[in-house]
């Protein structure tokens, strides 16, 4: 079984300020980790993913995330946010085996303030 | 664009009715998963089909069923609709190669049950 916890339901941040969205996971097996973004009334868009290798993963739109195995975390960061980053962000964990079930967190709403 | 489409975009039904939602995947994507996203929540895994057979299921009752067709399209059927079935339904497809496969999401179908 696996679970994903997103520690903040909402994160307000001023434009051009840095932001960190937190994600912790637990799993009895190896997992792969993802961040997705969802804009209003749209589906999910993949931001970045960690499968193996370097623990610092770079994604689209200037986002990056760091996998920390000892802390079972996969926090998402961006050094300078834009108004267009206002959206909901979901962290997800995917089983490395079996039918590769994906478990999502409850989401973090990022609100960028002008 | 993910190459995954869903129809219809919106749907209104009444309690007790039946509904069929459709998904069209990218060519070559032999695996499709369906998710339910209630308002303010993360997506919840319903089930997954691989080569036209269900090979994984989340915590959803049997009145949620599916089909996958050889032409990379699939359906989600829900019988005896309940008010709590109101949600955004997302399909996601990938080409399973035995290794970790990134899944691509469609834009979703928003179902309202009155």
Interface residues (C-beta under 8 A of the other chain):
Chain A: X4 X6 X32 X36 X41 X42 X43 X44 X45 X46 X49 X51 X90 X94 X96 X98 X99 X100 X101 X102 X103 X104 X105 X106 X107
Chain B: X2 X4 X6 X33 X35 X40 X41 X42 X43 X44 X45 X48 X50 X55 X56 X58 X90 X92 X96 X100 X101 X102 X103 X104 X105 X106 X107 X108 X110
